[in-house]
Amino acid sequence: MGKSILHGAFPYISYADFKPPGIWYLLALVFRFFGTSMYAARVILYLTNALSALVLYVIGKEIWNEKIGRVSALIFLIGMLIPAFQGYYVLTEPFMTFFCLLGLLFLFKARKRTLYLIASGIAIGISFLFKQTAILPLIAVIVFCLSNFLIPANRTKKYLTASARNILF
């Protein structure tokens, strides 16, 4: 389908598929620059998994410590690079995972600057272009923000305003 897009086809008009169009446009871009081979598609998949591990490392380091970040990234990479897990196809999950992790990283950094909230929303929004189940991390972020109201000290107008802004962005 990535090849079809290179030849002028449009998703859902020229061909039918149940996946969002992100993967097909990404593959068309990869094929344009690196040739129409499965190897080119796999390389971008491995690169995305490596970037996801890096983002996971930074998240782990930000939340807990550097050791947790390294262990998390290593476990993620081991799981992602096992052929039995992914087979020899180009799956959409790694791309969705990368943008969801990036969105979570930006959300954690949003304590410092509001611009990170916008970046978080954009990253999680892009994840929807690859897989419909990206709604689950979005729901998890909203539940996390709302669950903080269970702590009595957080039941202030200031915290409520900040949480509503975070959820909105």
N, C-alpha and C positions, 0 to 999 in steps of 0.2 A: 504494500500500500504506500510505503514511502517512495518507491519507484514510480508509482502511479501519480503521486503528487508532483514529482519532478516533471512528468509529462503533461501536466495541466489538469489532472483530475481533482475533484473536490470531495472531501469526506461527506458521507451521507447523501450526496447527490450522484456521484459517479459510482460509488460502491457503498455497500451497507456494512456496518460494523457496530458492535455494542460499546466499544471503548471510546472514551473521549479522544479528541483529535491530537492531543499533545505528543503522544508517542509517534504518530505518523509524521507530523511536521518535524519532530526532532530527527527521525530517521531520514527524512528527505534532506535535511540540512547536512547530516553526516554523510549521506551518499553523494551529495553535490561536491563536497570537499575531499572525501577520501575514497570515492568509488563505491559502487553498489555491490558490496560483498558482506557476507555475514560476519567476517572478521572485523570490519569497520564498525559494525553495530555492536559487536561484543566488546571492542576496546572502549567505546563510550560508556558501556554498561560497567565495565571494571573501573573506569575513571570516576564514574558517579558513585560507585560503592566506596572508593578510596576517599572521595570528598565527604561522603556521609560519615565515614569513620572519623575523619578529621573534625567535623562539626560535633559529632558525638563526644569526642575527646574534650573539646572546648566546653561543651555543656557539662560534662562530668566534672571537669576542673572548676568551672564556675560554681556549681552547686555544692560539691563535696571537696575533692582535692585532686591533685594531679594523678595520683596512683589510681583512683577510681576512674578518672578519664581515660588513662592508658588501658586499663583492663577492659573497660566498656568498649573502646574502639577495637581492641584486639579480638574480643569475643564476637563482635559484630562482623569483622572482616573474615574470621574463620568461618562463621556461619554463611556469609554471603558468597564466599569463594568455593564452597563445596559444590561440585557439579550435580550431585544428587539433589541439592536444594533447588537450583535454578534450571537444571538440565542444560541443554545447549540452545536455548531460545533467548530471545530478547524480551524480557518481562517488563511490565510497566511499574511494578512495585518499587524497584530501586530508585526510580526517578521520583515517584511520589514520596518515598521515604526521605530522600534528600531534601526536597522542598519543605516537607513537614518538619524535619529536624532543624532546617535553617529558620523556619518560622518560630519554632520554640526557642532557638538561640536568641533571635531578635526580641522575642517576648521577655526573656530573662534580662536582656540588656536594656529594655525599655525603661527600667527604673532610672536610668541616667538621662535618656533623651526620648522625647515623644516621637521623633522621626523613626526610631526603631519599631514603634507600634505599627506604623504604616508599612514598614518593610516586612514585619511579621505577617500582617494581613495579606500583602502581595504574595509572599512566599507560600503561605498556606493556600491562597487562591490559585496559584500556579499548580500546586499539587493536584487540584481538581481536574486539571487538563490531562492528567495522566491516569488517574484512577478514581472512580466514584467513591471508593471507601475512604478517601481522604477526609470525609465528613467525620470520621471517628476521632482523629486527633483534634479536630476543631471542637467537637463536643467535649473532649477531655480538657481542653484549655478552658472552655466556658465553665465546666463543672469545677475545675481547680480554682478559678477566680471566685465562683460563688461559694465554694466550700470554706473559703477563708472567713466567711461571715459566721461560721460556727464558733470562732474564737471571739469571746466577748470584747476584747480590746479593739477588734476590727469593726465593731458596729458603730462607727462614727460617720458623720456626713462626709468628711474629707475622704475616708476610705471608700465609702459607697460611690462617691463621684469618680474617684480614680479607677475603681473596678469597672464602673459602667463605661468609662472612656476606654479602658483596656479591651473590654469585650466588644465594644463598637468597632474599634480599629482592628 
